[in-house]
Amino acid sequence: MNRPFKIPESVLVVIYTEQLEVLLIERTDKAGYWQSVTGSKDMLDEPLAETARREVGEETGILVSDEISVSPTVANRVPCDHLLDWQLSNVYEIYPVWRHRYAPGVTRNTEHVFGLLVPQGIPVTLAPREHTRYQWLPYREAADQCFSPSNAEAILQLPQYISAGPDRSHP
């Protein structure tokens, strides 16, 4: 079965705690490649916040939802207002190893950065086809572990966004 080409517009979601610990996940297809949650839009008109919620759920098992059908006591659930659009975007050259996933001639991707505040100790369930391990690290150490420069830079900007917190505007 042929898969459709990936849309060259994606999200990067920095998942963090109030203690400035950041969740990093290791790619299955590239051992030693640690990153935050990333993923492309499924459809051109998919809202970026929806892409972010979907990717967080798929890659970590953390549900970002205000739905009444989801019990407030569910351990892996956080409310939607904990997901903040940092109003940052990066345009970067797609690594050659992953270009085959995009339409011929597509070499650049636009990545939109979000932050997600989660409680310390939230359960993480990885998608085994995408990631092999996870770790929580203080934000500076997490930035040092990232293979992607844009991911590292986003993590280093975390302190200015955590001070805003849910229900407050970004800096």
Summary of the structure (lengths in Angstrom):
residues: 171
radius of gyration: 15.5
end to end distance: 45.3
largest distance: 47.3
contacts: 493
relative contact order: 0.27
helix: 25%
strand: 33%
